[in-house]
Amino acid sequence: MSSPKTINTPLTAETIANLKAGDEVLINGVVYTGRDAAHKRFFAALDNNEDLPFPIEGSVIFYVGPTPAPPGTVIGSAGPTTSGRMDGFTPRMLSMGLKGMIGKGKRSPEVIAACKEHKAIYFAGLSVAALLSKAIKKSEVVAYEDLGPEAVRRLEVENFPAIVIIDADGNNLYEEGIKEYRETTS
C-alpha cells in the first residue's frame, strides 16, 4: 500500500487529475460543512439570485453535523453522514464549481456522471468521528446558525484523512472493489 497523497484546498484541476479511485489522501486547508437542511437553503438562495454562504469554486464540502465542542477543543465528534441524502442537490453544486465532497456511502448514477462531467471528486471520510475531529484545527459557523449541528461551518483542516471513492473520470471504488472481489473469488 502506498503512502497517502497530501492535497490542499481549494482543489485545482491538476490536483483532481492526479487523484484516482482508491487513493488515500490527507487534506489540508479549508473545508465547508453542509447537510440536507443547509443544501435546501443553498437552493432557496440560488433560486432567489442570492450568493451561497461560501465561495464554491474549487471548494470541498463535508457532509457532517458535528457534536458540540467539549471544553478545550475546536469541535466535537465529526463523522461523515450518508451522502446519498444530498444526491438531488449535488449535480447543480458541481456545475457551479464545487470540486470535492466528503461523506460516506454510495452516490447515485447522476452524481457519478456529474463528477465526471465537472471533474470533481467524492471522498469517503473515515467513520471514526473522534479521529477526524482531531484533524480539524479551527471551526466557525458561517451561515444558518439556527440549524445547530447542521449549520454551515468553515473548517480549517490539517492532514484530514480520506479515500477517493469516485474520481474525475467516473471510476467508483465501491463498484471496482466488488468487481475485483468477485473476480478473485470465482
C-alpha positions in Angstrom: 0.0 0.0 0.0 1.3 3.4 -0.9 1.6 6.5 1.3 -1.4 8.9 1.4 -1.2 11.8 -1.0 -1.2 15.2 0.6 -3.6 17.7 -1.1 -4.6 21.3 -0.4 -7.9 23.1 -0.8 -9.2 24.8 -2.8 -8.8 21.9 -5.2 -7.2 22.6 -8.5 -7.6 20.9 -11.9 -4.1 19.5 -11.6 -4.7 18.0 -8.1 -8.0 16.5 -9.2 -6.4 15.0 -12.4 -3.8 13.2 -10.2 -6.4 11.5 -7.9 -7.7 8.1 -8.7 -10.4 6.0 -7.1 -8.8 4.2 -4.2 -6.2 6.8 -3.4 -5.7 7.7 0.2 -5.3 11.4 0.9 -4.6 13.8 3.7 -6.5 17.1 3.1 -5.1 20.4 4.2 -6.9 23.8 4.0 -10.5 24.9 4.3 -13.4 22.6 4.0 -17.1 23.7 4.4 -19.8 21.7 6.0 -23.4 21.2 4.9 -26.1 18.6 5.1 -29.6 18.3 3.9 -31.1 21.3 5.6 -28.2 23.6 4.5 -28.5 22.3 0.9 -32.2 23.2 0.9 -31.2 26.7 1.9 -28.5 26.8 -0.7 -31.0 26.1 -3.4 -33.5 28.6 -2.0 -30.8 31.3 -2.1 -29.7 30.4 -5.6 -33.4 30.4 -6.8 -33.6 34.0 -5.3 -30.4 35.1 -7.1 -28.6 35.3 -3.8 -25.0 34.2 -3.2 -24.1 31.0 -1.4 -22.6 31.5 2.1 -19.2 30.2 1.0 -17.0 30.5 -2.1 -18.0 27.4 -4.1 -15.2 27.5 -6.8 -12.8 24.7 -6.0 -14.3 24.1 -2.6 -14.8 20.8 -0.7 -18.0 20.2 1.3 -18.0 17.8 4.2 -21.4 16.2 4.9 -21.3 16.4 8.7 -23.3 17.5 11.7 -20.7 17.7 14.5 -21.5 17.4 18.1 -20.8 20.4 20.4 -17.2 21.0 21.2 -16.1 19.8 24.7 -14.2 22.3 26.7 -10.7 23.0 25.3 -11.5 21.5 21.9 -12.3 23.1 18.5 -15.2 20.7 17.6 -16.9 17.6 18.9 -17.2 14.3 17.1 -17.3 15.0 13.4 -18.0 11.8 11.4 -19.4 11.8 7.9 -23.1 11.4 7.2 -24.7 9.5 4.5 -24.0 11.3 1.2 -27.0 9.9 -0.8 -29.2 12.4 1.0 -27.5 15.2 -0.9 -27.6 13.5 -4.3 -30.6 15.6 -5.5 -28.5 18.8 -4.9 -25.1 17.6 -5.9 -25.1 17.9 -9.8 -26.1 21.6 -9.6 -23.5 22.3 -6.9 -20.8 20.6 -9.1 -21.9 22.6 -12.1 -21.3 25.8 -10.1 -17.7 24.8 -9.3 -17.8 22.6 -6.2 -14.9 20.2 -6.7 -15.0 17.8 -3.7 -17.4 16.2 -1.3 -16.6 14.2 1.8 -19.1 11.8 3.2 -20.0 8.1 3.4 -21.9 5.6 1.3 -22.8 5.2 -2.4 -23.7 8.0 -4.8 -26.4 8.0 -7.5 -25.6 7.5 -11.2 -26.4 11.2 -11.7 -23.8 12.2 -9.1 -21.2 9.9 -10.7 -21.9 11.4 -14.1 -21.7 14.9 -12.7 -18.3 14.2 -11.1 -17.1 13.0 -14.5 -18.6 16.0 -16.4 -17.4 18.7 -14.0 -14.1 17.0 -13.0 -14.9 16.6 -9.3 -14.0 14.1 -6.6 -16.1 12.2 -4.0 -14.1 11.2 -0.8 -15.1 8.9 1.9 -14.2 10.2 5.3 -13.2 7.7 7.9 -16.1 6.8 10.1 -14.1 7.4 13.2 -15.5 10.7 14.2 -13.1 11.3 17.1 -10.1 10.8 14.8 -11.5 13.1 12.2 -12.2 15.8 14.7 -8.5 15.9 15.7 -7.6 16.9 12.1 -9.9 19.9 12.4 -7.9 22.9 13.7 -10.5 25.6 13.5 -14.3 25.7 13.2 -16.6 28.7 12.8 -20.2 28.9 11.8 -20.6 31.0 8.6 -24.3 30.5 7.9 -27.6 29.1 9.2 -26.6 29.1 12.9 -30.3 28.2 13.7 -29.7 24.8 12.2 -27.5 23.8 15.2 -25.2 20.9 14.2 -26.3 21.3 10.5 -25.2 25.0 10.3 -22.6 25.7 7.6 -19.1 25.8 9.1 -15.8 26.8 7.8 -13.3 24.2 9.0 -9.5 24.5 8.8 -8.2 21.0 8.5 -4.7 19.6 8.7 -3.9 16.1 7.5 -7.6 15.2 7.3 -7.7 11.5 6.2 -10.0 10.4 3.4 -10.2 8.0 0.5 -11.1 8.8 -3.1 -14.2 6.9 -3.9 -15.3 8.5 -7.2 -12.6 10.2 -9.3 -13.0 12.8 -12.0 -13.0 10.0 -14.7 -16.1 8.5 -13.0 -14.2 5.5 -11.6 -16.0 4.3 -8.5 -14.1 2.4 -5.8 -17.2 0.7 -4.5 -18.0 -0.8 -7.9 -14.4 -1.6 -8.7 -13.9 -3.2 -5.3 -16.9 -5.5 -5.7 -15.9 -6.4 -9.2 -12.3 -7.2 -8.1 -13.6 -9.3 -5.2 -15.9 -11.3 -7.5 -13.0 -11.9 -9.9 -10.7 -13.2 -7.2 -13.3 -15.4 -5.5 -14.7 -17.1 -8.6 
